[in-house]
Amino acid sequence: MSALWTLLRPKLLPYILLMPLAGYGWAHWDRALLAQNLDALPWVLVAWFFLHAGTMWLNAAVDKDEGEVLMGEAVPVPPFAVPAGYAALVAAVGLAFVAGVAPGCAAAGSAVLSVLYSHPRTLWKGHPLGGPFVNIVGYGLLSPYAGWSLAEVPVNPRTLVLWTLGAWGIAGAFFMAQAFQREEDAERGYRTLVVTHGPRACLWAGRIGIGGAFGGAMILCVLGWMPRVCLVALPFWWRADQLFAEWLRAEDGGTEAYARRLAKRLLSTALVLVVCALSQYVWQSAQNRPVAGLGTAAGHPSDRPLLPPRRMRQWEAAQHLERVRRAR
């Protein structure tokens, strides 16, 4: 059991759980809501714990790492790691469905991606497009969606933009994390970016992806779609980007320590953004002004959902009938 715990990479777990939490928090901030379906959130978090565990165990069984491991260590893989991985994925889907249909479907989709990523017959993790696709969809879209769905609000343009930026950042993190694994990936016969184009290409892809996501968020702050006080995070991002520059100067892709240090700096930058948004919330509340997403300089969320033209007309007609009913 100790080997399974080590292979789970517990140091990586907080980053995984932050994704559904971020989706849940964003939905409430965007609409300035009181906590919706708060009792369902623990089920989602526990489900994502098992989803992470199953993913890591299946991944370890196929990789059998002997070198450096991101936020973990290489230990012998026990023979029961694969059945334990599948059991964890099944448990994750079941627990997520307790929270709701939408989180359950998100967990099911993530579990399928996990199997496609690590199963010996598919092994998308070694594919130049399969690996990025699994990480972008699983971590960048489905994970935050699981938390966001609990708020039961329609999608709006600001949310779509943030999801896009988040997925872009996850793509960058995926490439960054493989920069020091060239030799092992090559020995396994993988066709990852680090094997085909080298560590520098991975680091530049990571720098562009993560930098593009953060830069996009800063542009939204300038435009007023997000709190302008969040621009305070710019020096923290500069500090993280300087570590990217240092890593690029290292030979042969550097070491896992670079990735670990960079992950901590990125997390601190994200926490600064959250603290800035909370501070503005407190100030707006004290001033009896609109708060959170309703209190930004621009980009106030619309209650109109994003639907195809025909369904939009049906929605507008239903809203008109509801207004007439209330007027009576």
Buried (B, 14 or more C-beta within 10 A) or exposed (E): EEBBEBBBBBEBBEBBBBBBBBBBBBBBBBBBBEEBBEEBBEBBBBBBBBBBBBBBBBBBBBBEBEEBBBBBEBBEBBEBBBEBBBBBBBBBBBBBBBBBEBBBBBBBBBBBBBBBBBBEEEBBBBBEEBBBBBBBBBBBBBBBBBBBBBBEBBBBEBBEBBBBBBBBBBBBBBBBBBBBBBEBBBEBEBBBBBBBBBBBBBBBBBBBBBBBBBBBBBEBBEEEBBBBBBBBBBEBBEEBBEBBEEBBEBEEBBBBEBBBBBBEBBBBBBEBBBBBBEBBBEBBEEEEEEBBBBBBEEBBBEEEEEBEEEEEEEBEEEEEEEEEEEEE
